[in-house]
Amino acid sequence: MTSMAGPSERPVRVTARLDAPLSRWLWLVKWILIIPHCVVLFFLWIAFSVVSVIAFFAILFTERYPRALFDFNVGVLRWSWRVTYYSYGALATDRYPPFSLGEEPDYPARLDIAYPERLSRGLVLVKWWLLVIPQYIVLGFFVGGRHFGWWSGGLISVLVLFAAVVLAFTGKYPRDLFDLVTGLNRWVLRVAAYAALMTDAYPPFRLDMGGTEPDDALRMR
């Protein structure tokens, strides 16, 4: 289920690479290993919320998202995505996530959000509480109560648990399952960026599966 849309229609770009080989049993203790990240992310997400409120008023009065604030919030989303990918939101790498807000191009999970030169004053008034309600309903099914990669009972967690069991017995992560899990996480991150006022492009109700964005895959053919 992919689209032929071009890069201009994809301000939020999520890419991932399935690492191999993966440890059969490391996933059993990753919940301990990510505790330092969860502590830091707890405070970063408090700052993320404060920054988003400041950005709301900046957009309302100037139609601009202050670049420094935008870069900080992108960094928080990137950090969260790397931790999620390493832990129980994907389990698709054993490379420990860096403590970094930066881009980290060598890490197998990446997130890029194009900086918008202008944002709508009207949309900012209804975006995060009204327009995203249908998306929140869908995401509730995807993620349940998952935060920073912890198990939650959502669809993503169930699929990742199944992948972990397969990995334990075969030493391999099912590729089709990886594509589906990555697609679901891509949907989550698109909605997160929209709800955080970082783009006016409404997230599509579409599951773009696989580790590359659809237009990237088309260019590689």
PyMOL CGO cylinders between C-alpha atoms (Angstrom):
from pymol import cmd
from pymol.cgo import CYLINDER

trace = [
    CYLINDER, 0.00, 0.00, 0.00, 2.27, 2.76, -1.24, 0.3, 1, 1, 1, 1, 1, 1,
    CYLINDER, 2.27, 2.76, -1.24, 1.87, 6.04, -3.03, 0.3, 1, 1, 1, 1, 1, 1,
    CYLINDER, 1.87, 6.04, -3.03, 3.47, 7.58, -6.10, 0.3, 1, 1, 1, 1, 1, 1,
    CYLINDER, 3.47, 7.58, -6.10, 3.62, 11.01, -4.45, 0.3, 1, 1, 1, 1, 1, 1,
    CYLINDER, 3.62, 11.01, -4.45, 6.81, 13.01, -4.74, 0.3, 1, 1, 1, 1, 1, 1,
    CYLINDER, 6.81, 13.01, -4.74, 9.11, 14.32, -2.01, 0.3, 1, 1, 1, 1, 1, 1,
    CYLINDER, 9.11, 14.32, -2.01, 7.32, 17.69, -1.80, 0.3, 1, 1, 1, 1, 1, 1,
    CYLINDER, 7.32, 17.69, -1.80, 4.29, 15.86, -0.46, 0.3, 1, 1, 1, 1, 1, 1,
    CYLINDER, 4.29, 15.86, -0.46, 6.35, 14.11, 2.19, 0.3, 1, 1, 1, 1, 1, 1,
    CYLINDER, 6.35, 14.11, 2.19, 7.63, 16.65, 4.71, 0.3, 1, 1, 1, 1, 1, 1,
    CYLINDER, 7.63, 16.65, 4.71, 8.01, 13.83, 7.25, 0.3, 1, 1, 1, 1, 1, 1,
    CYLINDER, 8.01, 13.83, 7.25, 10.39, 11.13, 6.06, 0.3, 1, 1, 1, 1, 1, 1,
    CYLINDER, 10.39, 11.13, 6.06, 10.99, 7.99, 8.10, 0.3, 1, 1, 1, 1, 1, 1,
    CYLINDER, 10.99, 7.99, 8.10, 13.60, 5.48, 7.00, 0.3, 1, 1, 1, 1, 1, 1,
    CYLINDER, 13.60, 5.48, 7.00, 14.89, 2.34, 8.65, 0.3, 1, 1, 1, 1, 1, 1,
    CYLINDER, 14.89, 2.34, 8.65, 17.34, -0.47, 7.96, 0.3, 1, 1, 1, 1, 1, 1,
    CYLINDER, 17.34, -0.47, 7.96, 16.92, -3.95, 9.36, 0.3, 1, 1, 1, 1, 1, 1,
    CYLINDER, 16.92, -3.95, 9.36, 20.22, -4.95, 10.94, 0.3, 1, 1, 1, 1, 1, 1,
    CYLINDER, 20.22, -4.95, 10.94, 21.53, -8.48, 10.64, 0.3, 1, 1, 1, 1, 1, 1,
    CYLINDER, 21.53, -8.48, 10.64, 22.50, -10.54, 12.41, 0.3, 1, 1, 1, 1, 1, 1,
    CYLINDER, 22.50, -10.54, 12.41, 20.43, -9.74, 15.48, 0.3, 1, 1, 1, 1, 1, 1,
    CYLINDER, 20.43, -9.74, 15.48, 20.94, -11.30, 18.89, 0.3, 1, 1, 1, 1, 1, 1,
    CYLINDER, 20.94, -11.30, 18.89, 18.42, -13.99, 19.69, 0.3, 1, 1, 1, 1, 1, 1,
    CYLINDER, 18.42, -13.99, 19.69, 18.13, -12.99, 23.33, 0.3, 1, 1, 1, 1, 1, 1,
    CYLINDER, 18.13, -12.99, 23.33, 19.24, -9.37, 23.79, 0.3, 1, 1, 1, 1, 1, 1,
    CYLINDER, 19.24, -9.37, 23.79, 15.63, -8.21, 23.42, 0.3, 1, 1, 1, 1, 1, 1,
    CYLINDER, 15.63, -8.21, 23.42, 14.87, -9.81, 26.79, 0.3, 1, 1, 1, 1, 1, 1,
    CYLINDER, 14.87, -9.81, 26.79, 16.97, -7.20, 28.61, 0.3, 1, 1, 1, 1, 1, 1,
    CYLINDER, 16.97, -7.20, 28.61, 16.52, -4.15, 26.41, 0.3, 1, 1, 1, 1, 1, 1,
    CYLINDER, 16.52, -4.15, 26.41, 13.89, -2.88, 28.82, 0.3, 1, 1, 1, 1, 1, 1,
    CYLINDER, 13.89, -2.88, 28.82, 16.73, -2.42, 31.33, 0.3, 1, 1, 1, 1, 1, 1,
    CYLINDER, 16.73, -2.42, 31.33, 19.16, -0.99, 28.81, 0.3, 1, 1, 1, 1, 1, 1,
    CYLINDER, 19.16, -0.99, 28.81, 16.80, 1.79, 27.69, 0.3, 1, 1, 1, 1, 1, 1,
    CYLINDER, 16.80, 1.79, 27.69, 16.08, 3.08, 31.21, 0.3, 1, 1, 1, 1, 1, 1,
    CYLINDER, 16.08, 3.08, 31.21, 18.68, 5.89, 30.94, 0.3, 1, 1, 1, 1, 1, 1,
    CYLINDER, 18.68, 5.89, 30.94, 17.09, 6.97, 27.66, 0.3, 1, 1, 1, 1, 1, 1,
    CYLINDER, 17.09, 6.97, 27.66, 13.62, 6.91, 29.17, 0.3, 1, 1, 1, 1, 1, 1,
    CYLINDER, 13.62, 6.91, 29.17, 14.75, 9.15, 32.04, 0.3, 1, 1, 1, 1, 1, 1,
    CYLINDER, 14.75, 9.15, 32.04, 16.24, 11.69, 29.64, 0.3, 1, 1, 1, 1, 1, 1,
    CYLINDER, 16.24, 11.69, 29.64, 13.28, 11.48, 27.25, 0.3, 1, 1, 1, 1, 1, 1,
    CYLINDER, 13.28, 11.48, 27.25, 10.85, 12.11, 30.10, 0.3, 1, 1, 1, 1, 1, 1,
    CYLINDER, 10.85, 12.11, 30.10, 12.34, 15.56, 30.59, 0.3, 1, 1, 1, 1, 1, 1,
    CYLINDER, 12.34, 15.56, 30.59, 12.85, 16.14, 26.87, 0.3, 1, 1, 1, 1, 1, 1,
    CYLINDER, 12.85, 16.14, 26.87, 9.16, 15.52, 26.23, 0.3, 1, 1, 1, 1, 1, 1,
    CYLINDER, 9.16, 15.52, 26.23, 8.25, 18.04, 28.92, 0.3, 1, 1, 1, 1, 1, 1,
    CYLINDER, 8.25, 18.04, 28.92, 10.45, 20.53, 27.08, 0.3, 1, 1, 1, 1, 1, 1,
    CYLINDER, 10.45, 20.53, 27.08, 8.90, 19.39, 23.77, 0.3, 1, 1, 1, 1, 1, 1,
    CYLINDER, 8.90, 19.39, 23.77, 5.43, 20.28, 25.09, 0.3, 1, 1, 1, 1, 1, 1,
    CYLINDER, 5.43, 20.28, 25.09, 6.57, 23.71, 26.31, 0.3, 1, 1, 1, 1, 1, 1,
    CYLINDER, 6.57, 23.71, 26.31, 8.30, 24.41, 23.00, 0.3, 1, 1, 1, 1, 1, 1,
    CYLINDER, 8.30, 24.41, 23.00, 5.16, 23.38, 21.11, 0.3, 1, 1, 1, 1, 1, 1,
    CYLINDER, 5.16, 23.38, 21.11, 3.08, 25.90, 23.09, 0.3, 1, 1, 1, 1, 1, 1,
    CYLINDER, 3.08, 25.90, 23.09, 5.58, 28.66, 22.34, 0.3, 1, 1, 1, 1, 1, 1,
    CYLINDER, 5.58, 28.66, 22.34, 5.58, 27.64, 18.67, 0.3, 1, 1, 1, 1, 1, 1,
    CYLINDER, 5.58, 27.64, 18.67, 1.77, 27.80, 18.64, 0.3, 1, 1, 1, 1, 1, 1,
    CYLINDER, 1.77, 27.80, 18.64, 1.80, 31.49, 19.49, 0.3, 1, 1, 1, 1, 1, 1,
    CYLINDER, 1.80, 31.49, 19.49, 4.72, 32.18, 17.16, 0.3, 1, 1, 1, 1, 1, 1,
    CYLINDER, 4.72, 32.18, 17.16, 2.84, 30.60, 14.25, 0.3, 1, 1, 1, 1, 1, 1,
    CYLINDER, 2.84, 30.60, 14.25, -0.37, 32.38, 15.21, 0.3, 1, 1, 1, 1, 1, 1,
    CYLINDER, -0.37, 32.38, 15.21, 1.29, 35.81, 15.08, 0.3, 1, 1, 1, 1, 1, 1,
    CYLINDER, 1.29, 35.81, 15.08, 4.07, 35.36, 12.53, 0.3, 1, 1, 1, 1, 1, 1,
    CYLINDER, 4.07, 35.36, 12.53, 3.14, 32.27, 10.45, 0.3, 1, 1, 1, 1, 1, 1,
    CYLINDER, 3.14, 32.27, 10.45, 6.58, 30.89, 11.28, 0.3, 1, 1, 1, 1, 1, 1,
    CYLINDER, 6.58, 30.89, 11.28, 7.85, 28.10, 13.51, 0.3, 1, 1, 1, 1, 1, 1,
    CYLINDER, 7.85, 28.10, 13.51, 11.05, 29.52, 15.09, 0.3, 1, 1, 1, 1, 1, 1,
    CYLINDER, 11.05, 29.52, 15.09, 13.88, 27.50, 13.54, 0.3, 1, 1, 1, 1, 1, 1,
    CYLINDER, 13.88, 27.50, 13.54, 15.74, 26.79, 16.79, 0.3, 1, 1, 1, 1, 1, 1,
    CYLINDER, 15.74, 26.79, 16.79, 12.57, 25.50, 18.42, 0.3, 1, 1, 1, 1, 1, 1,
    CYLINDER, 12.57, 25.50, 18.42, 11.74, 23.44, 15.35, 0.3, 1, 1, 1, 1, 1, 1,
    CYLINDER, 11.74, 23.44, 15.35, 15.17, 21.83, 15.32, 0.3, 1, 1, 1, 1, 1, 1,
    CYLINDER, 15.17, 21.83, 15.32, 14.89, 20.99, 19.02, 0.3, 1, 1, 1, 1, 1, 1,
    CYLINDER, 14.89, 20.99, 19.02, 11.53, 19.27, 18.60, 0.3, 1, 1, 1, 1, 1, 1,
    CYLINDER, 11.53, 19.27, 18.60, 12.75, 17.37, 15.55, 0.3, 1, 1, 1, 1, 1, 1,
    CYLINDER, 12.75, 17.37, 15.55, 15.64, 16.21, 17.69, 0.3, 1, 1, 1, 1, 1, 1,
    CYLINDER, 15.64, 16.21, 17.69, 13.31, 14.91, 20.40, 0.3, 1, 1, 1, 1, 1, 1,
    CYLINDER, 13.31, 14.91, 20.40, 11.30, 12.99, 17.82, 0.3, 1, 1, 1, 1, 1, 1,
    CYLINDER, 11.30, 12.99, 17.82, 14.49, 11.58, 16.30, 0.3, 1, 1, 1, 1, 1, 1,
    CYLINDER, 14.49, 11.58, 16.30, 15.80, 10.48, 19.68, 0.3, 1, 1, 1, 1, 1, 1,
    CYLINDER, 15.80, 10.48, 19.68, 12.47, 8.86, 20.53, 0.3, 1, 1, 1, 1, 1, 1,
    CYLINDER, 12.47, 8.86, 20.53, 12.33, 7.07, 17.17, 0.3, 1, 1, 1, 1, 1, 1,
    CYLINDER, 12.33, 7.07, 17.17, 15.83, 5.63, 17.65, 0.3, 1, 1, 1, 1, 1, 1,
    CYLINDER, 15.83, 5.63, 17.65, 14.96, 4.34, 21.12, 0.3, 1, 1, 1, 1, 1, 1,
    CYLINDER, 14.96, 4.34, 21.12, 11.68, 2.94, 19.86, 0.3, 1, 1, 1, 1, 1, 1,
    CYLINDER, 11.68, 2.94, 19.86, 13.44, 1.22, 16.97, 0.3, 1, 1, 1, 1, 1, 1,
    CYLINDER, 13.44, 1.22, 16.97, 16.08, -0.32, 19.24, 0.3, 1, 1, 1, 1, 1, 1,
    CYLINDER, 16.08, -0.32, 19.24, 13.56, -1.45, 21.83, 0.3, 1, 1, 1, 1, 1, 1,
    CYLINDER, 13.56, -1.45, 21.83, 10.04, -2.75, 21.79, 0.3, 1, 1, 1, 1, 1, 1,
    CYLINDER, 10.04, -2.75, 21.79, 8.65, -0.56, 19.03, 0.3, 1, 1, 1, 1, 1, 1,
    CYLINDER, 8.65, -0.56, 19.03, 10.60, -2.55, 16.43, 0.3, 1, 1, 1, 1, 1, 1,
    CYLINDER, 10.60, -2.55, 16.43, 13.57, -4.53, 17.88, 0.3, 1, 1, 1, 1, 1, 1,
    CYLINDER, 13.57, -4.53, 17.88, 15.17, -4.16, 14.46, 0.3, 1, 1, 1, 1, 1, 1,
    CYLINDER, 15.17, -4.16, 14.46, 18.68, -3.23, 15.59, 0.3, 1, 1, 1, 1, 1, 1,
    CYLINDER, 18.68, -3.23, 15.59, 21.04, -4.10, 18.41, 0.3, 1, 1, 1, 1, 1, 1,
    CYLINDER, 21.04, -4.10, 18.41, 23.01, -0.87, 18.01, 0.3, 1, 1, 1, 1, 1, 1,
    CYLINDER, 23.01, -0.87, 18.01, 22.53, 1.11, 21.20, 0.3, 1, 1, 1, 1, 1, 1,
    CYLINDER, 22.53, 1.11, 21.20, 20.88, 4.49, 20.46, 0.3, 1, 1, 1, 1, 1, 1,
    CYLINDER, 20.88, 4.49, 20.46, 23.12, 7.53, 20.86, 0.3, 1, 1, 1, 1, 1, 1,
    CYLINDER, 23.12, 7.53, 20.86, 22.23, 10.16, 23.44, 0.3, 1, 1, 1, 1, 1, 1,
    CYLINDER, 22.23, 10.16, 23.44, 21.76, 12.78, 20.78, 0.3, 1, 1, 1, 1, 1, 1,
    CYLINDER, 21.76, 12.78, 20.78, 19.26, 15.23, 19.35, 0.3, 1, 1, 1, 1, 1, 1,
    CYLINDER, 19.26, 15.23, 19.35, 21.24, 15.29, 16.12, 0.3, 1, 1, 1, 1, 1, 1,
    CYLINDER, 21.24, 15.29, 16.12, 20.64, 13.58, 12.82, 0.3, 1, 1, 1, 1, 1, 1,
    CYLINDER, 20.64, 13.58, 12.82, 23.01, 10.58, 13.34, 0.3, 1, 1, 1, 1, 1, 1,
    CYLINDER, 23.01, 10.58, 13.34, 23.08, 9.50, 9.67, 0.3, 1, 1, 1, 1, 1, 1,
    CYLINDER, 23.08, 9.50, 9.67, 24.82, 6.19, 10.43, 0.3, 1, 1, 1, 1, 1, 1,
    CYLINDER, 24.82, 6.19, 10.43, 22.11, 4.94, 12.77, 0.3, 1, 1, 1, 1, 1, 1,
    CYLINDER, 22.11, 4.94, 12.77, 19.70, 2.45, 11.10, 0.3, 1, 1, 1, 1, 1, 1,
    CYLINDER, 19.70, 2.45, 11.10, 16.58, 4.44, 12.08, 0.3, 1, 1, 1, 1, 1, 1,
    CYLINDER, 16.58, 4.44, 12.08, 16.26, 7.99, 10.76, 0.3, 1, 1, 1, 1, 1, 1,
    CYLINDER, 16.26, 7.99, 10.76, 13.68, 10.76, 10.81, 0.3, 1, 1, 1, 1, 1, 1,
    CYLINDER, 13.68, 10.76, 10.81, 13.75, 13.95, 8.74, 0.3, 1, 1, 1, 1, 1, 1,
    CYLINDER, 13.75, 13.95, 8.74, 11.15, 16.73, 8.80, 0.3, 1, 1, 1, 1, 1, 1,
    CYLINDER, 11.15, 16.73, 8.80, 11.35, 19.51, 6.23, 0.3, 1, 1, 1, 1, 1, 1,
    CYLINDER, 11.35, 19.51, 6.23, 11.36, 22.97, 7.78, 0.3, 1, 1, 1, 1, 1, 1,
    CYLINDER, 11.36, 22.97, 7.78, 8.25, 24.92, 6.65, 0.3, 1, 1, 1, 1, 1, 1,
    CYLINDER, 8.25, 24.92, 6.65, 8.84, 28.52, 5.58, 0.3, 1, 1, 1, 1, 1, 1,
    CYLINDER, 8.84, 28.52, 5.58, 5.20, 29.39, 6.31, 0.3, 1, 1, 1, 1, 1, 1,
    CYLINDER, 5.20, 29.39, 6.31, 2.46, 27.72, 8.37, 0.3, 1, 1, 1, 1, 1, 1,
    CYLINDER, 2.46, 27.72, 8.37, -1.26, 28.49, 8.37, 0.3, 1, 1, 1, 1, 1, 1,
    CYLINDER, -1.26, 28.49, 8.37, -2.57, 30.63, 11.22, 0.3, 1, 1, 1, 1, 1, 1,
    CYLINDER, -2.57, 30.63, 11.22, -6.03, 29.14, 10.81, 0.3, 1, 1, 1, 1, 1, 1,
    CYLINDER, -6.03, 29.14, 10.81, -4.89, 25.52, 10.90, 0.3, 1, 1, 1, 1, 1, 1,
    CYLINDER, -4.89, 25.52, 10.90, -2.82, 26.04, 14.03, 0.3, 1, 1, 1, 1, 1, 1,
    CYLINDER, -2.82, 26.04, 14.03, -6.04, 26.80, 15.92, 0.3, 1, 1, 1, 1, 1, 1,
    CYLINDER, -6.04, 26.80, 15.92, -7.67, 23.46, 15.15, 0.3, 1, 1, 1, 1, 1, 1,
    CYLINDER, -7.67, 23.46, 15.15, -4.85, 21.15, 14.12, 0.3, 1, 1, 1, 1, 1, 1,
    CYLINDER, -4.85, 21.15, 14.12, -3.78, 19.44, 17.34, 0.3, 1, 1, 1, 1, 1, 1,
    CYLINDER, -3.78, 19.44, 17.34, -7.16, 19.02, 19.02, 0.3, 1, 1, 1, 1, 1, 1,
    CYLINDER, -7.16, 19.02, 19.02, -9.72, 18.69, 16.19, 0.3, 1, 1, 1, 1, 1, 1,
    CYLINDER, -9.72, 18.69, 16.19, -8.19, 17.65, 12.89, 0.3, 1, 1, 1, 1, 1, 1,
    CYLINDER, -8.19, 17.65, 12.89, -6.05, 14.89, 14.36, 0.3, 1, 1, 1, 1, 1, 1,
    CYLINDER, -6.05, 14.89, 14.36, -8.88, 13.20, 16.27, 0.3, 1, 1, 1, 1, 1, 1,
    CYLINDER, -8.88, 13.20, 16.27, -9.48, 10.59, 13.51, 0.3, 1, 1, 1, 1, 1, 1,
    CYLINDER, -9.48, 10.59, 13.51, -5.74, 9.93, 13.44, 0.3, 1, 1, 1, 1, 1, 1,
    CYLINDER, -5.74, 9.93, 13.44, -5.63, 9.52, 17.23, 0.3, 1, 1, 1, 1, 1, 1,
    CYLINDER, -5.63, 9.52, 17.23, -8.36, 6.88, 17.02, 0.3, 1, 1, 1, 1, 1, 1,
    CYLINDER, -8.36, 6.88, 17.02, -6.30, 4.89, 14.51, 0.3, 1, 1, 1, 1, 1, 1,
    CYLINDER, -6.30, 4.89, 14.51, -3.08, 5.37, 16.47, 0.3, 1, 1, 1, 1, 1, 1,
    CYLINDER, -3.08, 5.37, 16.47, -4.74, 4.18, 19.66, 0.3, 1, 1, 1, 1, 1, 1,
    CYLINDER, -4.74, 4.18, 19.66, -5.17, 0.83, 17.94, 0.3, 1, 1, 1, 1, 1, 1,
    CYLINDER, -5.17, 0.83, 17.94, -1.56, 0.87, 16.71, 0.3, 1, 1, 1, 1, 1, 1,
    CYLINDER, -1.56, 0.87, 16.71, 0.29, 1.86, 19.87, 0.3, 1, 1, 1, 1, 1, 1,
    CYLINDER, 0.29, 1.86, 19.87, -2.04, 1.35, 22.82, 0.3, 1, 1, 1, 1, 1, 1,
    CYLINDER, -2.04, 1.35, 22.82, -0.28, 3.00, 25.75, 0.3, 1, 1, 1, 1, 1, 1,
    CYLINDER, -0.28, 3.00, 25.75, 3.27, 2.62, 24.43, 0.3, 1, 1, 1, 1, 1, 1,
    CYLINDER, 3.27, 2.62, 24.43, 5.81, 5.27, 25.37, 0.3, 1, 1, 1, 1, 1, 1,
    CYLINDER, 5.81, 5.27, 25.37, 9.49, 5.29, 24.39, 0.3, 1, 1, 1, 1, 1, 1,
    CYLINDER, 9.49, 5.29, 24.39, 9.33, 1.69, 23.20, 0.3, 1, 1, 1, 1, 1, 1,
    CYLINDER, 9.33, 1.69, 23.20, 7.74, -0.02, 26.22, 0.3, 1, 1, 1, 1, 1, 1,
    CYLINDER, 7.74, -0.02, 26.22, 5.25, -2.84, 25.73, 0.3, 1, 1, 1, 1, 1, 1,
    CYLINDER, 5.25, -2.84, 25.73, 1.66, -1.65, 25.70, 0.3, 1, 1, 1, 1, 1, 1,
    CYLINDER, 1.66, -1.65, 25.70, -0.74, -4.10, 24.07, 0.3, 1, 1, 1, 1, 1, 1,
    CYLINDER, -0.74, -4.10, 24.07, -1.14, -2.11, 20.85, 0.3, 1, 1, 1, 1, 1, 1,
    CYLINDER, -1.14, -2.11, 20.85, -0.85, -3.72, 17.43, 0.3, 1, 1, 1, 1, 1, 1,
    CYLINDER, -0.85, -3.72, 17.43, 2.79, -2.68, 17.04, 0.3, 1, 1, 1, 1, 1, 1,
    CYLINDER, 2.79, -2.68, 17.04, 3.76, -4.28, 20.34, 0.3, 1, 1, 1, 1, 1, 1,
    CYLINDER, 3.76, -4.28, 20.34, 1.95, -7.51, 19.47, 0.3, 1, 1, 1, 1, 1, 1,
    CYLINDER, 1.95, -7.51, 19.47, 3.69, -7.72, 16.09, 0.3, 1, 1, 1, 1, 1, 1,
    CYLINDER, 3.69, -7.72, 16.09, 7.09, -6.97, 17.63, 0.3, 1, 1, 1, 1, 1, 1,
    CYLINDER, 7.09, -6.97, 17.63, 6.55, -9.63, 20.29, 0.3, 1, 1, 1, 1, 1, 1,
    CYLINDER, 6.55, -9.63, 20.29, 5.84, -12.14, 17.54, 0.3, 1, 1, 1, 1, 1, 1,
    CYLINDER, 5.84, -12.14, 17.54, 9.00, -11.03, 15.73, 0.3, 1, 1, 1, 1, 1, 1,
    CYLINDER, 9.00, -11.03, 15.73, 10.98, -11.47, 18.94, 0.3, 1, 1, 1, 1, 1, 1,
    CYLINDER, 10.98, -11.47, 18.94, 9.74, -15.05, 19.35, 0.3, 1, 1, 1, 1, 1, 1,
    CYLINDER, 9.74, -15.05, 19.35, 10.62, -15.85, 15.74, 0.3, 1, 1, 1, 1, 1, 1,
    CYLINDER, 10.62, -15.85, 15.74, 14.03, -14.26, 16.23, 0.3, 1, 1, 1, 1, 1, 1,
    CYLINDER, 14.03, -14.26, 16.23, 14.67, -16.33, 19.35, 0.3, 1, 1, 1, 1, 1, 1,
    CYLINDER, 14.67, -16.33, 19.35, 13.95, -19.61, 17.57, 0.3, 1, 1, 1, 1, 1, 1,
    CYLINDER, 13.95, -19.61, 17.57, 15.33, -18.91, 14.09, 0.3, 1, 1, 1, 1, 1, 1,
    CYLINDER, 15.33, -18.91, 14.09, 17.84, -16.09, 14.52, 0.3, 1, 1, 1, 1, 1, 1,
    CYLINDER, 17.84, -16.09, 14.52, 16.05, -14.11, 11.82, 0.3, 1, 1, 1, 1, 1, 1,
    CYLINDER, 16.05, -14.11, 11.82, 13.62, -11.19, 11.86, 0.3, 1, 1, 1, 1, 1, 1,
    CYLINDER, 13.62, -11.19, 11.86, 10.80, -11.84, 9.31, 0.3, 1, 1, 1, 1, 1, 1,
    CYLINDER, 10.80, -11.84, 9.31, 11.22, -9.28, 6.55, 0.3, 1, 1, 1, 1, 1, 1,
    CYLINDER, 11.22, -9.28, 6.55, 7.50, -8.87, 5.84, 0.3, 1, 1, 1, 1, 1, 1,
    CYLINDER, 7.50, -8.87, 5.84, 6.90, -8.26, 9.53, 0.3, 1, 1, 1, 1, 1, 1,
    CYLINDER, 6.90, -8.26, 9.53, 9.66, -5.66, 9.61, 0.3, 1, 1, 1, 1, 1, 1,
    CYLINDER, 9.66, -5.66, 9.61, 8.06, -3.85, 6.66, 0.3, 1, 1, 1, 1, 1, 1,
    CYLINDER, 8.06, -3.85, 6.66, 4.70, -3.78, 8.41, 0.3, 1, 1, 1, 1, 1, 1,
    CYLINDER, 4.70, -3.78, 8.41, 6.08, -2.64, 11.78, 0.3, 1, 1, 1, 1, 1, 1,
    CYLINDER, 6.08, -2.64, 11.78, 8.11, 0.11, 10.12, 0.3, 1, 1, 1, 1, 1, 1,
    CYLINDER, 8.11, 0.11, 10.12, 5.06, 1.26, 8.17, 0.3, 1, 1, 1, 1, 1, 1,
    CYLINDER, 5.06, 1.26, 8.17, 2.98, 1.49, 11.32, 0.3, 1, 1, 1, 1, 1, 1,
    CYLINDER, 2.98, 1.49, 11.32, 5.69, 3.48, 13.10, 0.3, 1, 1, 1, 1, 1, 1,
    CYLINDER, 5.69, 3.48, 13.10, 5.97, 5.76, 10.05, 0.3, 1, 1, 1, 1, 1, 1,
    CYLINDER, 5.97, 5.76, 10.05, 2.26, 6.53, 10.37, 0.3, 1, 1, 1, 1, 1, 1,
    CYLINDER, 2.26, 6.53, 10.37, 2.71, 7.33, 14.08, 0.3, 1, 1, 1, 1, 1, 1,
    CYLINDER, 2.71, 7.33, 14.08, 5.60, 9.71, 13.42, 0.3, 1, 1, 1, 1, 1, 1,
    CYLINDER, 5.60, 9.71, 13.42, 3.76, 11.53, 10.65, 0.3, 1, 1, 1, 1, 1, 1,
    CYLINDER, 3.76, 11.53, 10.65, 0.85, 12.20, 13.00, 0.3, 1, 1, 1, 1, 1, 1,
    CYLINDER, 0.85, 12.20, 13.00, 3.22, 13.23, 15.80, 0.3, 1, 1, 1, 1, 1, 1,
    CYLINDER, 3.22, 13.23, 15.80, 4.85, 15.84, 13.58, 0.3, 1, 1, 1, 1, 1, 1,
    CYLINDER, 4.85, 15.84, 13.58, 1.47, 17.18, 12.41, 0.3, 1, 1, 1, 1, 1, 1,
    CYLINDER, 1.47, 17.18, 12.41, 0.05, 17.34, 15.92, 0.3, 1, 1, 1, 1, 1, 1,
    CYLINDER, 0.05, 17.34, 15.92, 3.19, 19.15, 17.08, 0.3, 1, 1, 1, 1, 1, 1,
    CYLINDER, 3.19, 19.15, 17.08, 2.43, 21.87, 14.49, 0.3, 1, 1, 1, 1, 1, 1,
    CYLINDER, 2.43, 21.87, 14.49, 5.58, 21.10, 12.49, 0.3, 1, 1, 1, 1, 1, 1,
    CYLINDER, 5.58, 21.10, 12.49, 3.81, 20.72, 9.15, 0.3, 1, 1, 1, 1, 1, 1,
    CYLINDER, 3.81, 20.72, 9.15, 0.51, 21.64, 7.52, 0.3, 1, 1, 1, 1, 1, 1,
    CYLINDER, 0.51, 21.64, 7.52, 0.51, 18.49, 5.36, 0.3, 1, 1, 1, 1, 1, 1,
    CYLINDER, 0.51, 18.49, 5.36, -2.23, 16.29, 6.79, 0.3, 1, 1, 1, 1, 1, 1,
    CYLINDER, -2.23, 16.29, 6.79, -0.98, 12.73, 7.45, 0.3, 1, 1, 1, 1, 1, 1,
    CYLINDER, -0.98, 12.73, 7.45, -2.41, 10.33, 4.86, 0.3, 1, 1, 1, 1, 1, 1,
    CYLINDER, -2.41, 10.33, 4.86, -4.62, 7.45, 5.97, 0.3, 1, 1, 1, 1, 1, 1,
    CYLINDER, -4.62, 7.45, 5.97, -2.24, 5.09, 4.24, 0.3, 1, 1, 1, 1, 1, 1,
    CYLINDER, -2.24, 5.09, 4.24, 0.19, 2.42, 5.32, 0.3, 1, 1, 1, 1, 1, 1,
    CYLINDER, 0.19, 2.42, 5.32, 3.51, 2.99, 3.54, 0.3, 1, 1, 1, 1, 1, 1,
    CYLINDER, 3.51, 2.99, 3.54, 5.37, -0.16, 4.48, 0.3, 1, 1, 1, 1, 1, 1,
    CYLINDER, 5.37, -0.16, 4.48, 9.09, -0.88, 4.30, 0.3, 1, 1, 1, 1, 1, 1,
    CYLINDER, 9.09, -0.88, 4.30, 12.26, 0.77, 5.43, 0.3, 1, 1, 1, 1, 1, 1,
    CYLINDER, 12.26, 0.77, 5.43, 12.29, 3.44, 2.69, 0.3, 1, 1, 1, 1, 1, 1,
    CYLINDER, 12.29, 3.44, 2.69, 9.81, 6.12, 1.76, 0.3, 1, 1, 1, 1, 1, 1,
    CYLINDER, 9.81, 6.12, 1.76, 7.81, 5.13, -1.36, 0.3, 1, 1, 1, 1, 1, 1,
    CYLINDER, 7.81, 5.13, -1.36, 9.39, 7.72, -3.65, 0.3, 1, 1, 1, 1, 1, 1,
    CYLINDER, 9.39, 7.72, -3.65, 12.87, 6.62, -2.50, 0.3, 1, 1, 1, 1, 1, 1,
    CYLINDER, 12.87, 6.62, -2.50, 12.03, 3.04, -3.47, 0.3, 1, 1, 1, 1, 1, 1,
    CYLINDER, 12.03, 3.04, -3.47, 10.82, 4.20, -6.89, 0.3, 1, 1, 1, 1, 1, 1,
    CYLINDER, 10.82, 4.20, -6.89, 14.07, 6.10, -7.55, 0.3, 1, 1, 1, 1, 1, 1,
    CYLINDER, 14.07, 6.10, -7.55, 16.11, 2.99, -6.73, 0.3, 1, 1, 1, 1, 1, 1,
    CYLINDER, 16.11, 2.99, -6.73, 14.34, 0.90, -9.38, 0.3, 1, 1, 1, 1, 1, 1,
]
cmd.load_cgo(trace, "trace")
